[in-house]
Amino acid sequence: MSKPTACRIRGRRLIAALATAWALTALPALAADSRLDDANAHLIKAAALLRAAANASDAPAVARHRERAIRLIEQAEEQIARAKRAAGARPRLK
């Protein structure tokens, strides 16, 4: 087998450098995607708990605050979906 030339060595180093650069930029995005999924799961659970806590005997003010909290949670879920789209990830459906 022939000895690698300087051109081949530079090509291999370039490929290795590009692969390393891609990995370093892709890994934080994957980690952020996982964290966004976790945050979204917690929001879904919080909304379900708020809906389950609804009681017919609640005062109107309590019901309004609960409904507002649910709307804010839904807005947060929309923002997470937008963040995932911005990061190039597909948002998971509920």
C-alpha positions in Angstrom: 0.0 0.0 0.0 1.3 3.4 -0.9 2.2 6.1 1.6 -0.6 8.7 2.1 0.1 11.9 0.3 -0.1 15.3 1.9 -3.3 16.0 0.0 -5.0 12.8 1.3 -3.9 13.7 4.9 -5.4 17.2 4.6 -8.6 15.8 3.2 -8.9 13.3 6.0 -8.3 16.1 8.6 -10.9 18.3 6.9 -13.4 15.5 7.0 -12.7 14.9 10.6 -12.9 18.6 11.5 -16.2 18.9 9.7 -17.6 15.9 11.4 -16.5 17.2 14.8 -18.0 20.6 14.1 -21.3 19.1 13.1 -21.4 16.9 16.2 -20.7 19.8 18.5 -23.4 21.9 17.0 -26.0 19.1 16.7 -25.6 17.7 20.2 -26.8 20.8 22.1 -29.9 21.0 19.8 -30.7 17.3 20.6 -30.3 18.0 24.3 -32.5 21.1 24.0 -35.1 19.1 22.1 -35.2 16.5 24.9 -35.7 19.3 27.5 -38.4 20.9 25.5 -40.2 17.5 25.3 -39.9 17.2 29.1 -41.2 20.7 29.6 -44.1 20.0 27.3 -45.0 16.8 29.2 -45.1 18.7 32.5 -47.4 21.3 31.0 -49.7 18.6 29.7 -49.8 17.1 33.1 -50.4 20.5 34.8 -53.3 21.3 32.5 -54.9 17.8 33.2 -54.6 18.4 36.9 -56.2 21.8 36.7 -59.1 20.4 34.7 -59.5 17.5 37.1 -59.5 19.9 40.1 -62.6 21.7 38.6 -65.5 21.5 41.0 -69.1 22.7 40.4 -69.1 24.3 43.9 -66.1 26.5 43.1 -66.5 30.2 43.4 -66.7 32.0 40.0 -63.3 33.7 40.8 -61.7 30.4 41.4 -63.1 29.0 38.1 -61.9 32.1 36.2 -58.3 31.8 37.6 -58.2 28.1 36.8 -59.4 28.7 33.2 -56.8 31.5 32.8 -54.1 29.1 34.1 -55.1 26.5 31.5 -55.1 29.1 28.7 -51.6 30.2 29.8 -50.4 26.6 29.8 -51.8 26.2 26.3 -49.9 29.3 25.2 -46.7 27.9 26.8 -47.2 24.7 24.8 -47.5 26.7 21.6 -44.3 28.5 22.4 -42.5 25.2 23.0 -43.8 23.9 19.6 -42.5 27.1 18.0 -39.1 26.7 19.7 -38.9 23.1 18.4 -39.8 24.3 14.9 -37.1 27.0 15.1 -34.6 24.4 16.2 -35.5 22.2 13.2 -37.2 19.5 15.2 -40.7 18.2 14.6 -43.0 19.0 17.6 -44.7 15.9 19.1 -48.4 15.9 19.3 -50.3 15.6 22.5 
